Amino acid sequence: MKAVAKLEAFIFWSRWLQAPLYLGLIAAQGVYVYQFMHELIHLISKAGTLSEAEVMLIVLGLIDVVMIANLLIMVTVGGYETFVSRLDLDGHPDQPEWLSHVNAGVLKVKLATALIGISSIHLLKTFINAAQIEDRVIIAQACIHALFLLSAVMIAITDKVMTQTLALQHQNH
């Protein structure tokens, strides 16, 4: 029995192997901060010389970077909290509201929603540049976006069904 307990303790400890992955996501976010600042400086330095469409494309690029950074934060903080270790943030004034009720299902729905937002920005950029883009590329991007939407709906439905099933199980016990 002692060997089984050691094996179980080792398996439980193995969750810490994910910690370097979350540190890597933090480093990736640093790259996105650099990318954002680079694009912002480009926008400011070219102000007055860019067309409205060019400004809109750069601003959409900035929004895209912010949305990806938000996605990185959700994955890093939510994933660490859900799969590695609780964050001791109770009472911290900056604790995100969503973190108090994060679980794998909530995280999946939030990630799907973030991916739809990012896809929407990319699709909007494509529509703005539609004259320079082949029709098949526009159609493919629209189809991919529709698949993201469908996937998000299915994830949300699955999460709702699972939550209701768990609630019924708890009522019956």
C-alpha positions in Angstrom: 0.0 0.0 0.0 2.9 2.3 0.7 4.1 2.0 -3.0 0.6 3.0 -4.2 0.6 6.1 -2.0 4.0 7.1 -3.3 2.9 6.6 -6.9 -0.2 8.7 -6.3 1.9 11.4 -4.6 4.3 11.4 -7.5 1.4 11.6 -10.0 -0.1 14.5 -8.0 3.3 16.2 -7.9 3.7 15.9 -11.7 1.2 18.8 -12.1 4.2 21.1 -11.3 5.7 20.1 -14.7 3.2 22.6 -16.1 4.7 25.6 -14.2 7.5 26.2 -16.8 4.8 26.2 -19.5 3.0 29.0 -17.8 6.3 30.9 -17.4 6.8 30.5 -21.1 3.4 32.0 -21.7 4.4 35.0 -19.6 7.5 35.4 -21.7 5.3 35.2 -24.9 3.2 37.9 -23.4 6.3 40.1 -23.1 6.8 39.6 -26.8 3.3 40.8 -27.5 3.9 43.9 -25.3 6.9 44.6 -27.5 4.9 44.0 -30.7 2.1 46.3 -29.4 4.5 49.1 -28.6 6.3 48.7 -31.9 3.0 49.0 -33.8 1.8 51.9 -31.6 5.0 53.8 -32.3 4.6 53.1 -36.0 1.0 54.5 -35.9 2.0 57.6 -34.0 5.0 58.3 -36.1 3.0 58.0 -39.3 0.0 60.0 -38.0 -1.3 62.3 -40.7 0.3 60.4 -43.5 -1.8 57.2 -43.3 -5.2 56.7 -45.0 -8.2 55.9 -42.9 -8.1 52.3 -44.0 -4.4 52.0 -43.0 -5.1 53.6 -39.5 -8.0 51.2 -39.1 -5.8 48.2 -40.0 -3.1 49.2 -37.6 -5.6 49.9 -34.8 -7.3 46.5 -35.5 -3.8 45.0 -35.2 -3.3 46.6 -31.8 -6.7 45.3 -30.7 -5.7 41.9 -31.9 -2.5 42.0 -29.8 -4.5 43.0 -26.7 -7.0 40.2 -27.2 -4.3 37.7 -27.6 -2.6 39.1 -24.5 -6.0 38.7 -22.7 -6.1 35.1 -23.9 -2.6 34.5 -22.6 -3.6 35.9 -19.2 -6.7 33.7 -19.0 -4.7 30.6 -20.0 -1.8 31.4 -17.6 -3.7 32.5 -14.5 -6.8 30.3 -15.1 -4.8 27.2 -16.1 -2.3 27.5 -13.2 -5.2 28.0 -10.8 -7.2 25.1 -12.2 -4.5 22.5 -12.9 -1.4 23.4 -10.8 -2.0 25.2 -7.6 -4.4 27.7 -6.0 -3.3 31.3 -6.2 -3.5 32.9 -2.7 -5.3 36.1 -3.9 -8.3 36.2 -1.5 -8.9 39.8 -0.6 -6.4 41.1 -3.2 -7.9 44.3 -4.6 -6.8 43.4 -8.2 -8.1 39.8 -8.2 -10.1 39.3 -11.4 -13.8 38.6 -10.8 -13.8 35.6 -13.1 -11.0 33.9 -11.1 -13.2 33.2 -8.1 -15.3 30.7 -10.1 -12.8 29.4 -12.6 -12.8 25.7 -13.5 -11.9 23.7 -16.6 -15.4 24.2 -18.1 -15.5 28.0 -17.5 -11.9 28.3 -18.8 -12.9 26.5 -22.0 -15.9 28.8 -22.6 -13.8 31.9 -21.9 -11.0 30.7 -24.3 -13.5 29.9 -27.0 -15.0 33.3 -26.6 -11.6 34.9 -26.8 -10.7 32.9 -29.9 -14.0 34.1 -31.6 -13.0 37.7 -30.7 -9.6 37.3 -32.2 -11.0 35.6 -35.3 -13.5 38.4 -35.7 -10.7 41.0 -35.7 -8.8 38.9 -38.4 -12.0 38.6 -40.5 -12.7 42.4 -40.2 -9.1 43.1 -41.4 -9.7 40.7 -44.3 -13.0 42.5 -45.2 -11.2 45.8 -45.1 -8.6 44.5 -47.5 -11.1 42.4 -49.6 -10.0 44.1 -52.8 -6.5 42.7 -52.4 -7.4 39.2 -51.2 -8.6 36.3 -53.2 -12.2 35.3 -52.8 -11.3 31.7 -51.8 -9.2 33.1 -48.9 -12.1 35.3 -47.7 -14.5 32.4 -47.9 -12.0 30.1 -46.1 -11.5 32.6 -43.3 -15.3 33.1 -42.9 -15.8 29.4 -42.8 -13.1 29.0 -40.1 -14.7 31.8 -38.1 -18.1 30.0 -38.4 -16.5 26.8 -37.1 -15.1 28.8 -34.1 -18.6 30.0 -33.4 -20.1 26.6 -33.7 -17.3 25.1 -31.5 -17.9 27.8 -28.8 -21.7 27.1 -28.8 -21.0 23.3 -28.5 -18.5 23.8 -25.7 -21.0 26.1 -23.8 -23.8 23.6 -24.3 -21.6 20.7 -23.1 -20.5 22.7 -20.1 -24.1 23.6 -19.2 -25.2 20.0 -19.5 -22.3 18.8 -17.4 -22.9 21.5 -14.7 -26.6 20.5 -14.6 -25.8 16.8 -14.4 -23.3 17.5 -11.5 -26.0 19.6 -9.7 -28.5 16.8 -10.0 -26.0 14.3 -8.7 -25.3 16.5 -5.7 -29.1 16.8 -5.0 -29.6 13.1 -5.1 -26.8 12.4 -2.7 
